[in-house]
Amino acid sequence: MHLNTYLGLAHRSEQTLADSFRVVGEGHARHPDVLFTCRTLAAFSDDHVTRLGPVVRRYGDQGHGDVEEPERLHAAGLAEVRSGPVGLLRDLQDLHVLGTLVLTTWTVITQAAQGLRDVELLRIAQDAGGGTSRQLAWLTTRMKAAAPQALIVAT
C-alpha cells in the first residue's frame, strides 16, 4: 500500500505551507492584511498537521522512515521573501503553487480514504482540503489585488 507515501507528503507539505505563510507574512509585514492573514492561514495548516498525526502513526509515514519517497514528491518552501510590489505578487504565487500541491494531495488521500472506508481519514482529508481551498481562495484574491500595482504602476 502506498497511502503512507501520500500521508508523508501531506504531513510535510502542510508543515512547509505553514512555515512559508509565516515567512511571507513576516516578510511583507508592511501590508497588515498580508501579515495577519498569513498568520491565520498558517494556523490552518498547523491544525491539519496536528489532526493528521494519529493517522500517520497508524498507517506509517514512508518519508520519515528508511524508505525514500519518490524523488519528485516533495515541496520546497519559501526561505525568504522578495521585495517590492512584484516581489509580493511572486511570493503569493509561490504560496499558491505550494497550496495547490497540498490540495491535490488531500484530493488523492480523500479517494484512498473512501476506498478504505476509513471514516477518520476521510473526515480529516475533506476538512483539510476545504481549509486548503480557503487558503488558495485568499491567495487568488490577494494576487488580483496586488497585480495592477505590481504590473502597471511605475515605481
Buried (B, 14 or more C-beta within 10 A) or exposed (E): EEBBBBBBBBBBBBBBBBBBBBBBBEBBEEBEEBBEBBEBBBBBBBBBBEBBEEBBEEBBBBBBEEEEBEEEBEBEBBEEBBEEBBBBBBBBEBBBEBBEBBBBBBEBBBEBBBEEEBEEBBEBBBBBBEBBEBBBEBBEEBBEEBBEBBEEEEE
